[in-house]
């Protein structure tokens, strides 16, 4: 009887020892799920990095990847239940680190996209300007009331555009979101007239260019395609 008792005691002790040294199924599943979550966050973060134009996160991602490789190559079945909680915390911290980098890059990407979208709103339109005002013109300036900005004088300093002359190859800097544009035209006597510049389809104007015919202050300006003569254009 005593012999049987000792055998059962040894079996019980051995079972307890195995339980203490081995990894329970519950902890095995927790570790597996944690590593899978870490892998997913790593992939999301690296995908986000590929969308940026900067390489400033390369070193940080390299360090995180080195730590990730340690856990990815780990044989978790060799861990004990005692080691599992610390390992889970370490994996969770690495996942959080990846998430933190992801959030920073996401904010930077949004900023890059905002800058790019804003830059795309600044276009150039080729323009030919004909003077039919019966006066010499010394200054032609594009004014944007919405952005409170004015271009440089399209006529070179010390020069003028005589009546009947054409100024070719003028490049108009256009902000596509603006709804209020005008040409400030100054003649040789110093008189300045302001004419609304209605472009209609801005995208079409940027592709085809426009022609502008400047008449008297009463006549205003006539706008047409760049290749179309001023007399064939449509009145503003």
ZARODREN-167773 format. One record per atom (N, C-alpha, C, O, CB): residue in one letter; x, y, z negated. Coordinates in steps of 0.1 Angstrom, whole numbers, plus 5000, padded with zeros to 4 digits. Each point is the difference from the previous one (the first is absolute). Glycine has a CB too. Layout:
<rs>
aXYZ...
</rs>
This chain:
<rs>
x500849885000x499250125000x500950135000x499750095007x498549784981x502850125003x500950115000x500750025013x500250115005x500149864971x500049925031x500750015013x499150075010x500550085008x500849714987x497450175005x499150065009x499850154998x499950085009x498949704993x501250264985x499950144996x501250085006x499850115005x498949824974x502550015019x501250075005x499950025015x500550115005x500849804976x498249995026x500050015015x499050115004x500350085009x500249674993x498350264991x499150105004x500550144996x499850105007x498349744989x502650174993x500650124996x501050055010x500150125004x499649824972x501249975029x500950035010x499450055013x500450095006x501249744984x497350105014x499350045012x499450144999x500150085009x499449684995x499950264984x499450144998x501150105000x499850115005x498449794981x502950075007x501150105000x500650035014x500350115003x500249824974x499649965031x500550025013x499050085009x500550085008x500749704990x497650205000x498950075007x500150154997x499950095009x498649714991x501750234987x500150144996x501250065006x500050125004x498849834974x502349985022x501350055006x499850035015x500550105004x500849774979x498050045024x499850025014x499150135002x500350085009x499949674996x498850264987x499250125001x500750134997x499750105006x498449754987x502850144998x500850124996x501050045011x500250125003x499549824973x500849965031x501150025010x499450035014x500650075007x500949784979x497450095017x499450015013x499150125002x499950084991x500249675010x499450265011x499150125003x498649945002x499749915008x502250225003x497149934982x498649965001x499550045014x500550095007x499249934968x499249915029x499450035013x499550155000x500150065011x499349694992x500150294986x499450144999x501150105003x499850095008x498549834975x502850065010x501150105002x500649995014x500550095006x500049904970x499649885029x500549985014x499150085010x500550075009x500449704985x497850225004x499150085009x500150154998x500050075010x498449744989x501850234989x500250154998x501350055007x499950115006x498949874972x502249945021x501350045006x499950005015x500550095007x500749824973x498149995025x499849995015x499250125005x500450065010x499749694989x498850284994x499250125004x500850134999x499950085009x498049794983x502950144998x500850124998x501050025011x500250115005x499549874970x501049915029x500950015011x499350035013x500650075008x500949774980x497450105014x499250035013x499650155000x500050065011x499149704989x500550294989x499650144999x501250095003x499950105007x498349854976x502950015011x501350085003x500349995014x500550115006x500349844971x499149945030x500349995014x499150085008x500550075010x500349704986x497950245001x499150085008x500350154998x500050075010x498349754987x502050224991x500450144998x501350045007x500150115005x498749884973x502149925022x501350025007x499750025015x500650095006x500749774977x497950055023x499750015014x499350135003x500350075010x499549684992x499250294990x499350135002x501050124999x499950095009x498049814981x503050095001x501050114998x500950015012x500350115005x499649874970x500649915029x501050005011x499350045013x500650065009x500749764980x497450145013x499250055012x499850155000x500150065010x498849714990x500950284988x499850154998x501350075004x500050105007x498349864975x502849985014x501450065002x500250015015x500650095005x500349824974x498649995029x500250005014x499250115007x500350035012x500149734987x498750304995x499250115006x500650134998x499650105006x498449764990x503050154995x500650134997x501150035010x500649915006x498850064969x501050165026x501150045008x501350014992x501050025006x497450105009x501549874972x501150024991x500649864996x499249905001x499950324991x502249775005x500649884995x500450024986x500949924995x499950025028x498750154970x500450044986x499649894990x500650004989x499250245017x499349674998x499649894990x500849875002x499749904993x498050215006x503249895011x500749885003x500749934988x499949884998x500450215026x500550004969x500749944989x499149954989x500349894994x501550275011x497249914992x499049964989x499349875004x499949914992x499850335002x499949755018x499449875005x501049895000x499649884997x498850255017x502849894989x501049905000x500249944986x500249884998x500950235022x499049984970x500149964986x498849914996x500249904993x501250315002x497449845008x498849934997x500049865007x499549904994x499250325003x501749775015x500049885008x501049904993x499749885000x499750245021x501749924974x500949914993x499449944988x500249884998x501750265010x497449944984x499349954989x498849905004x499849904994x500850314993x498849835024x498949915005x500549875003x499449894997x499450315012x502449794998x500549875005x500349914988x499949885001x501150245018x499349944969x500349924989x498849924995x500049884997x501750284996x497149915007x498849944996x499449915011x499449894997x500250304988x500649855027x499449925011x500749865001x499449905004x500150315009x501849794984x500849875001x500049924987x500649904999x500850225018x497949944973x500049934987x499149885000x499049995006x501450234983x500149675005x499349884998x499250014987x500549964989x501249905024x497150194988x499250034988x499749884992x499750004988x499450205023x500949684995x499749884993x501049974989x499849924991x499149995030x502350144980x501149984991x499950104988x500749984990x500749935028x497650184982x499950094989x499249934989x499349905002x500850305013x500049854973x499249954989x498850104997x500150125005x501949764985x497150085003x498950094996x500550114992x499450115000x499049705000x502650174992x500650114992x500650115009x500050114997x500549724985x500150135030x500650095009x499050075009x500350115005x501749754994x496850085003x499150055009x499550154998x500050075010x499249694992x500450284986x499650134998x501050115004x499650105007x499049824974x502750065015x501050105004x500250015015x500150105006x501049864972x498849925028x500249995015x498850075007x500250085010x501149714988x497550194997x498850065005x500150164999x499650075009x499049724985x501950254995x500150154998x501050065009x499850115006x499749864970x501749965026x501050055010x499550005014x500250105007x501549814978x497549995019x499450005014x499050115001x500050075010x500449684991x498850274988x499050115001x500750145001x499550085007x498949774979x502750165006x500750135001x500650035014x500050115005x500649864971x499949925031x500550025013x498950035010x500250085009x501649764985x497050105004x498950035008x499650144999x499750075009x499549694989x500850294989x499750144997x501050105007x499750105005x499249834973x502450025022x501050095006x499750015015x500250115006x501549824977x498049965023x499750005015x498750095002x500050085010x501049694993x498050224988x498850085002x500450154998x499450085007x499249734984x502350225000x500450144998x500750065013x499750115004x500549854971x500749965030x500650045013x499050025011x500150095008x502049794985x497050025008x498950015010x499250134999x499850065010x500149694990x499850284988x499250124998x500750135004x499550095006x499349804975x502550115016x500950125004x500150005015x499950115006x501449884973x498849905028x500250005014x498650035007x500050075010x501949764988x497050134996x498750035005x499850155000x499450055010x499749724982x501350294997x499850154999x500950075011x499650105006x499949884969x501749975027x500950065009x499549985015x500150085008x501849874976x497549935018x499449975013x498950105003x499950055011x500849714988x498450264991x498950095002x500550145003x499550085008x499149794977x502550175008x500650135003x500650015014x499950105007x500649924968x500249885029x500649995014x498950015010x500150075010x501849794982x497050075006x498950005009x499350145001x499650055010x500049714986x500350304992x499550145000x500850105007x499550085008x499549864970x502350055020x501050095008x499949975015x500050105008x501549914971x498449865024x500049975015x498750055006x500050055011x501449754984x497550184998x498750045005x499950155002x499550065009x499449754980x501750265001x500150155001x500850055011x499750095008x500049924967x501549925027x500950045011x499349975014x500250085009x501849864976x497249965016x499349975012x499050115004x499650015012x500749744983x499350334995x499150115003x500650125007x499350095004x499349834976x502750085020x500850115006x500449965014x500949915001x499950174976x498649975033x500349965014x500550135008x499950114995x498449705003x502150165014x500450115009x499249995013x499849895005x502550114985x497350115014x499250015013x500750095010x500350124997x497549844990x502549985024x500750085011x499050105006x498849975002x502749845003x499050314997x499150115004x500650095011x501250034999x497749964978x500450055033x500450115009x499150124998x498849994999x502049845018x499850294982x499350124996x500150105012x501150035004x499349934971x498550085030x500050105011x499450134995x499050014993x500749815024x501050294986x499650134995x499250075011x500550035011x501549994975x496750005012x499150085009x499350114993x498950045003x500849755011x501150274976x499450104992x500250145006x499550104994x500949754986x500450165031x500450135005x500950084991x500250125002x497649885010x502849934978x500950074991x501249904998x499949885001x498350254987x503049935009x501149914996x499849954986x499650074991x502050065024x498749744983x499849944987x501449974995x500949945006x496949965000x502450154981x501349984994x500049894989x501149954996x499450295008x498349724992x500049904990x498749915001x498950055002x502450104983x498949725014x498949904999x500349914989x501049935000x498550095025x499749984965x500249924988x498749914997x498950055001x502750134990x498749705005x498949914997x499750014985x500949984992x499749865027x498250194977x499650024986x499149894996x499049965007x501350294994x500049694987x499149904995x499450054987x500750004989x500649815022x497550234989x499450074988x499849894989x500150044988x498750135026x501049714989x499749904990x501349974992x499949974988x498349935026x502950094992x501349974993x500850134997x501050004994x499149785018x499350344992x500650134997x501450005006x501050044993x497749994986x501549925033x501350005007x500050075013x498950015007x501649784981x500650255017x500250065013x501249955007x501049974993x497850244999x501249775021x501149955007x501050115003x499750124997x498949705013x502550154995x500950105005x499450065013x499149945006x503049944984x498550235014x499550075012x500549915012x501149965001x499050274989x498949735019x500449925011x500750075011x500649945009x497449934986x502050265004x500850095009x501350034994x500050054988x497950055023x503249884996x501350034994x500250154996x499450095007x501549725006x499850214976x500250144996x500750085011x500949965006x499249964970x499350205026x500650095010x499449985014x500350075009x501849934978x497049905014x499449975013x498550034999x499450024989x502349805016x497650185006x498650025001x499449915011x500749965009x499550284981x498549745009x499349935011x499150105007x499050054995x501049734992x500550265025x499250105008x498749945005x499849885001x502450235006x496949984997x498749965005x500349925013x500750055009x498150154980x500549695012x500249925012x501149894999x500149915008x499150285005x501649824976x501049904998x499549884992x499050014993x502750175008x499049715000x499649884993x501249954991x501150005005x497349935014x501350034969x501049954991x499849854999x499049954995x501050264992x500949715019x499949865000x500749934989x500950064993x499049965032x499749864972x500649924990x499950044985x500949974992x500649985026x497550134979x499850034986x499549884992x499249925005x500250325002x501149744982x499649894991x499350054988x500650074992x501449805016x496750104991x499250054989x500149894988x499649895002x498850245015x502049924972x500049914988x498649994994x499550114995x502949945000x496949845006x498649994996x499949914988x500549894999x498850155025x499950004966x499649924989x498649955002x499050085000x502550044984x498349755018x498849955006x498850024990x498850005005x502549835008x498950184974x498950024991x499550144999x498950034994x502049784993x499850285019x499650145000x498850025009x499849945011x502550134984x496850025001x498850045007x500050145004x499050055007x499849784981x502350255009x500050145003x501450045005x500950024993x497350034990x501949955031x501250045006x499850125009x498950025006x502049744993x500150325003x499950125009x501350045005x501149964995x496950124992x502050005024x501250055006x500050154997x499150075002x501049765016x501150224976x500250144997x500850055012x501249975002x498750014973x499550115033x500650055012x500350154998x499150084998x499849755017x502450214986x500450144999x500550055013x500949945006x499650034969x499050155029x500550065013x501150104997x500450024989x497349955021x502850095001x501250084999x499750134992x500950064995x499849855027x498050134977x499750124992x499849974985x499850094992x499150005028x501349784976x499949974986x498649954996x499849974988x502050195008x497349845013x498649964997x499949844999x500549945009x498650275002x500349744978x499949864999x498649955000x499150064993x503049944994x497649905021x498649955001x500149854996x501049935002x498350235017x499749804974x499949864996x498949925007x498950045001x501950034976x499649825029x499149925008x499949864994x501049934998x499550205023x498249824977x499849874995x500549905010x499850015012x498250064974x502749835009x500649895008x499249874998x500349934991x502050185009x496749875008x499249884998x500549895010x500050015012x498050134982x502549755000x500749905007x499049885004x500449925009x501850154980x496749925004x499149895003x500649874996x500249984988x498950155031x501249784991x500649874997x501550024998x500750015010x497549875003x502350134975x501450024997x500949895006x501050035005x498350104974x500249755020x500849885005x500250015015x501149985005x498149884976x499750185026x500150015014x500950125004x500849995010x496949924992x502250204990x500950115003x501449974998x500950055007x497350104986x502149764997x501449974997x500649915011x501250005003x498350014973x499649915031x500449925011x500250075013x500949985008x497949834981x500250285014x499950075013x500750145000x500350055010x497649824994x502250194984x500450144999x498950095003x498949955004x503449985003x497950204991x498950095003x500650125007x501250035000x497549904980x500550155027x500350135006x499250114993x498849984997x501849915025x500050224975x499450114994x500150125009x501250045003x499249874973x498550155027x500150135008x499550114991x498950004994x500749885028x501350224976x499650114991x499550125009x500750055009x501149884974x496950105014x499450125007x500150124992x500850014991x497749835021x500650254990x500050124992x499449974987x499549894998x500250255023x500349964970x499449974986x498649975001x499449934992x502350224998x497649905020x498649975002x499849865006x499049944997x500550315006x501349715006x499949875007x500449894991x499549885002x500950245019x500649904970x500549894992x500949915007x500750045009x497249974978x502149865010x500949905007x499149895006x498949974996x503050084988x498749895026x499449895007x501049884998x501250015002x497650145015x500649734979x500849884998x499649895010x498949985002x501350084973x500949885030x499849885009x501149904998x500850024991x498050135025x501249754992x501149905000x501350075005x500050105007x498449714996x502850134993x501250065003x500250015015x500650095006x500449824973x498549985028x500249995015x499050085008x500150025012x500949764984x498050284996x498950075007x500350155000x500550054989x497949775005x501450255017x500250145000x499150074990x498949954998x501950045026x499550134972x499350074990x498650035005x499049994992x503050104999x497849945022x498750045005x499149885000x498750025001x502450155013x499449714986x499249885000x499649954986x499349904998x501850045024x499550134968x499849954986x498650054995x499350065008x503249954988x497249954992x498750034995x500150114990x501050014993x498249765010x499950324996x500150124992x499849964985x499349914997x499850235022x501749934973x499949974986x498850064993x499849994988x502750005012
</rs>
